[in-house]
Amino acid sequence: MVRANPLGRIGKTGDAARSVVFLASDDSSFITGHCIVCDGGYTLP
């Protein structure tokens, strides 16, 4: 699983938490109607 991830590591709770903090901040005020994928690039198109 680690080798399949482009970042070469398993995600940590802090990785997801930073995404949540960003979405709750004013920095994301122009983001609407999107699903944010927090997987380290595992599901690259």
PyMOL CGO cylinders between C-alpha atoms (Angstrom):
from pymol import cmd
from pymol.cgo import CYLINDER

trace = [
    CYLINDER, 0.00, 0.00, 0.00, 2.83, 2.40, 0.81, 0.3, 1, 1, 1, 1, 1, 1,
    CYLINDER, 2.83, 2.40, 0.81, 4.53, 1.76, -2.55, 0.3, 1, 1, 1, 1, 1, 1,
    CYLINDER, 4.53, 1.76, -2.55, 1.25, 2.42, -4.38, 0.3, 1, 1, 1, 1, 1, 1,
    CYLINDER, 1.25, 2.42, -4.38, 0.99, 5.92, -2.89, 0.3, 1, 1, 1, 1, 1, 1,
    CYLINDER, 0.99, 5.92, -2.89, 2.84, 8.63, -4.86, 0.3, 1, 1, 1, 1, 1, 1,
    CYLINDER, 2.84, 8.63, -4.86, 4.03, 10.27, -1.63, 0.3, 1, 1, 1, 1, 1, 1,
    CYLINDER, 4.03, 10.27, -1.63, 5.47, 6.96, -0.43, 0.3, 1, 1, 1, 1, 1, 1,
    CYLINDER, 5.47, 6.96, -0.43, 3.81, 6.98, 2.98, 0.3, 1, 1, 1, 1, 1, 1,
    CYLINDER, 3.81, 6.98, 2.98, 0.52, 6.30, 4.71, 0.3, 1, 1, 1, 1, 1, 1,
    CYLINDER, 0.52, 6.30, 4.71, -1.53, 9.37, 5.59, 0.3, 1, 1, 1, 1, 1, 1,
    CYLINDER, -1.53, 9.37, 5.59, -1.66, 10.52, 9.19, 0.3, 1, 1, 1, 1, 1, 1,
    CYLINDER, -1.66, 10.52, 9.19, -4.58, 12.01, 11.07, 0.3, 1, 1, 1, 1, 1, 1,
    CYLINDER, -4.58, 12.01, 11.07, -2.84, 15.39, 10.91, 0.3, 1, 1, 1, 1, 1, 1,
    CYLINDER, -2.84, 15.39, 10.91, -2.93, 15.28, 7.11, 0.3, 1, 1, 1, 1, 1, 1,
    CYLINDER, -2.93, 15.28, 7.11, -6.72, 15.08, 7.13, 0.3, 1, 1, 1, 1, 1, 1,
    CYLINDER, -6.72, 15.08, 7.13, -6.98, 17.54, 10.02, 0.3, 1, 1, 1, 1, 1, 1,
    CYLINDER, -6.98, 17.54, 10.02, -5.07, 20.21, 8.07, 0.3, 1, 1, 1, 1, 1, 1,
    CYLINDER, -5.07, 20.21, 8.07, -7.55, 19.84, 5.21, 0.3, 1, 1, 1, 1, 1, 1,
    CYLINDER, -7.55, 19.84, 5.21, -10.44, 20.35, 7.61, 0.3, 1, 1, 1, 1, 1, 1,
    CYLINDER, -10.44, 20.35, 7.61, -8.76, 23.39, 9.20, 0.3, 1, 1, 1, 1, 1, 1,
    CYLINDER, -8.76, 23.39, 9.20, -8.19, 24.88, 5.75, 0.3, 1, 1, 1, 1, 1, 1,
    CYLINDER, -8.19, 24.88, 5.75, -11.83, 24.37, 4.76, 0.3, 1, 1, 1, 1, 1, 1,
    CYLINDER, -11.83, 24.37, 4.76, -12.97, 25.97, 8.02, 0.3, 1, 1, 1, 1, 1, 1,
    CYLINDER, -12.97, 25.97, 8.02, -10.71, 29.00, 7.50, 0.3, 1, 1, 1, 1, 1, 1,
    CYLINDER, -10.71, 29.00, 7.50, -11.23, 32.20, 5.53, 0.3, 1, 1, 1, 1, 1, 1,
    CYLINDER, -11.23, 32.20, 5.53, -8.60, 30.96, 3.06, 0.3, 1, 1, 1, 1, 1, 1,
    CYLINDER, -8.60, 30.96, 3.06, -11.21, 28.64, 1.55, 0.3, 1, 1, 1, 1, 1, 1,
    CYLINDER, -11.21, 28.64, 1.55, -13.96, 31.27, 1.30, 0.3, 1, 1, 1, 1, 1, 1,
    CYLINDER, -13.96, 31.27, 1.30, -14.10, 31.03, -2.51, 0.3, 1, 1, 1, 1, 1, 1,
    CYLINDER, -14.10, 31.03, -2.51, -14.36, 27.22, -2.63, 0.3, 1, 1, 1, 1, 1, 1,
    CYLINDER, -14.36, 27.22, -2.63, -17.87, 25.91, -3.21, 0.3, 1, 1, 1, 1, 1, 1,
    CYLINDER, -17.87, 25.91, -3.21, -19.36, 22.54, -4.11, 0.3, 1, 1, 1, 1, 1, 1,
    CYLINDER, -19.36, 22.54, -4.11, -16.24, 20.39, -4.26, 0.3, 1, 1, 1, 1, 1, 1,
    CYLINDER, -16.24, 20.39, -4.26, -15.20, 17.09, -2.74, 0.3, 1, 1, 1, 1, 1, 1,
    CYLINDER, -15.20, 17.09, -2.74, -11.71, 17.46, -1.32, 0.3, 1, 1, 1, 1, 1, 1,
    CYLINDER, -11.71, 17.46, -1.32, -9.69, 14.26, -1.72, 0.3, 1, 1, 1, 1, 1, 1,
    CYLINDER, -9.69, 14.26, -1.72, -7.02, 13.87, 0.94, 0.3, 1, 1, 1, 1, 1, 1,
    CYLINDER, -7.02, 13.87, 0.94, -5.19, 10.70, -0.11, 0.3, 1, 1, 1, 1, 1, 1,
    CYLINDER, -5.19, 10.70, -0.11, -1.65, 11.76, -0.96, 0.3, 1, 1, 1, 1, 1, 1,
    CYLINDER, -1.65, 11.76, -0.96, -2.23, 11.34, -4.68, 0.3, 1, 1, 1, 1, 1, 1,
    CYLINDER, -2.23, 11.34, -4.68, -3.40, 7.72, -4.47, 0.3, 1, 1, 1, 1, 1, 1,
    CYLINDER, -3.40, 7.72, -4.47, -6.36, 8.39, -6.80, 0.3, 1, 1, 1, 1, 1, 1,
    CYLINDER, -6.36, 8.39, -6.80, -4.56, 10.44, -9.45, 0.3, 1, 1, 1, 1, 1, 1,
    CYLINDER, -4.56, 10.44, -9.45, -6.49, 10.51, -12.73, 0.3, 1, 1, 1, 1, 1, 1,
]
cmd.load_cgo(trace, "trace")
